[in-house]
């Protein structure tokens, strides 16, 4: 699992179809995603990464039932922040 994503953190969201959390962050001009299938994987993050996840609420849409639930939710949040 990649470390120090807090530097370019954009958002994280929950996908109800795959039951995973997806952390979205930016490195230079590239947007990357970390798929967290097991919550125990969080212990592999740096302390700053864990703090970043703690202070930023995970986003989700209950009504989303498509395979794009994570990207739609995150894209909405990112557009609100004008970071995407």
C-alpha positions in Angstrom: 0.0 0.0 0.0 1.4 3.4 -0.9 2.4 5.7 1.9 2.3 9.5 2.3 -0.8 10.0 0.1 -1.9 12.7 2.5 0.2 15.2 0.6 -2.1 15.1 -2.4 -5.3 13.7 -0.8 -8.5 14.6 -2.6 -11.1 12.4 -1.1 -12.0 8.9 -0.1 -15.3 7.0 -0.7 -17.1 3.8 -0.1 -18.2 1.5 -2.9 -21.2 -0.5 -1.7 -20.9 -3.0 -4.6 -17.3 -4.0 -4.0 -17.4 -3.2 -0.2 -14.1 -1.3 -0.5 -12.9 2.1 0.4 -11.2 4.0 -2.4 -8.7 6.7 -1.5 -8.2 9.3 -4.3 -5.1 11.5 -4.3 -2.9 13.4 -6.7 0.8 13.1 -7.4 1.9 15.9 -9.7 -0.6 15.8 -12.6 -1.6 12.2 -12.1 -4.7 11.2 -10.1 -4.2 7.8 -8.3 -6.5 5.5 -6.4 -5.8 3.1 -3.5 -8.4 0.3 -3.2 -8.7 -0.8 0.4 -10.5 -4.1 0.6 -9.7 -4.9 4.2 -9.8 -2.2 6.9 -6.7 -3.8 8.5 -4.7 -2.5 5.6 -5.0 1.0 7.2 -2.3 0.0 9.7 0.2 0.0 6.8 -0.4 3.7 6.3 1.8 6.4 7.9 0.6 8.2 10.9 -0.1 11.4 8.8 -2.1 9.3 6.3 -4.3 7.8 9.1 -4.8 11.3 10.6 -5.8 12.6 7.1 -8.5 9.8 6.8 -9.7 10.5 10.3 -10.3 14.2 9.8 -11.9 13.8 6.3 -15.3 12.1 6.2 -15.6 9.2 3.8 -18.1 10.1 1.1 -20.8 7.9 -0.3 -24.3 8.0 -1.9 -26.8 5.6 -0.5 -28.8 5.7 -3.7 -25.9 4.8 -6.0 -26.3 1.2 -7.2 -24.2 1.4 -10.4 -20.6 0.2 -10.8 -19.5 3.8 -10.8 -20.7 4.6 -7.3 -17.3 5.6 -6.1 -16.2 7.7 -9.0 -19.5 9.6 -9.2 -19.4 10.3 -5.5 -15.8 11.4 -5.6 -16.2 13.4 -8.8 -19.0 15.4 -7.2 -16.9 16.1 -4.1 -13.9 17.1 -6.2 -16.0 19.4 -8.4 -17.3 21.1 -5.3 -13.7 21.7 -4.2 -12.6 22.8 -7.7 -9.6 20.4 -7.5 -10.3 18.1 -10.4 
